[in-house]
Structures are given as C-alpha cells and as structure tokens.
Amino acid sequence: VVDFGMQHGLSQDQAFNAAVETMMGASQMLKNGQYPDELIAEVRSPNGTTQRGLSIMDDTHFDANMNQVLEGTYQRAIELSQEELT
C-alpha cells in the first residue's frame, strides 16, 4: 500500500500515514459494531471506486487467497504447538 502511494506522488511518510489512517478508520467502524457488508453498502455506488475495487477483489479471488493464508498460518500454529509438547 505504501509503495502504491509513493508511485502516485506521495512521500513515504504520507503514504504510510494514509494507509494507517485508512485502516484505523475502518477498524473503528467495525469496532463500533458495523459489519463489513453494512459499511460497503454505505459507501458503494454503482460504477464507483469502491465497486471497482470489489470487482477486482472478486476477479483475483481475494477471499480465497486470504482463506489460504489464514489456513496456512492456522496449520503452522498447530504444528508449532505440537512441537512444543514434544
């Protein structure tokens, strides 16, 4: 994300801060009890930027990739905990 911002004219600090603030804002909304689908419904407009991003995430199988990452880390955590027991 920082690299993307820098490629589009932001300094490293600006890109880093923008990424952090974006994540903090989203996490605060989630912490306040809004589910992702609700948040998306609030900001998505037909043919807008959010819709474009979501379409790309669908096209690149983002959810499946994230599930593979989570499964891999989960399995490794199990392996590590079993190694500790021996």
N, C-alpha and C positions, 0 to 999 in steps of 0.2 A: 504494500500500500504506500509506504514511504517512497519507494522507488518510482511508483506511478506519479505521485505528486511532484517529485523532482523532475521527472521527464516532461511535466506540463508546467514548468516555470516556478514552482515553489522551492524555497530553500529547504534543506534537510530538516531544520527545526520547524518550519511552517508545516511541512508535510507530516512530520511526526505528531505535532500538536493537533493538526486537523484530524488525523487518524484516531488519536487518543480521545479527543472531544466527541467524535462521532460515536465511538464505542461506549464512552461513558454515558452519553445521552440515550443511546438505545438501551443500555443495561439499566439505566434509571427508570425508563418507561416500563421495562419488563419487571423490574423490582416492584414497581407500583401496581402490578397486577394485570397489566395489559399483555395479552398473548400475542405472539408474532403475527398471526393472521389478522388480528384486530388492528395492529399497528400498520400492517401493509395496506389494509382496506382504507385506512385514514389518509395515506399519502399517495396511493397508486391512482394514476389517471390513465385512461386509455392512450396508448402510444406515447406515454411519458417516460422519463428516465428510470423510474422505479420499475415500470413494466418491462423496459428494455433489459435492465439488469436481471430481473427474474427470469425472463425468457432465455437469456444467455446461461443462467444457472441451470435451468431445465435442460437446455441443449447440451451442456457439458456434464450433465449427470452429477451436479454438485452434491445433492443429498446422498447419492450412492457412494460418492467418493468420501464424504465426511463419515458415513457409516463404516466404510472400510478402515478409515483412520481410527475411529473410536474402537472398532472391534480389535484391530491390531494392538492398540495400547492396552485395552482390557485384557486380552490374552497374555500380553507380556507382563502385566501386573500379576496375573495368576501365576505365571511361570516364576517370577521373582519371589512371590510369597511362598511358593513351594520349595524353592531353593533355600530360603531362609530356614525352613523347617528341617532340612537335612543336615 
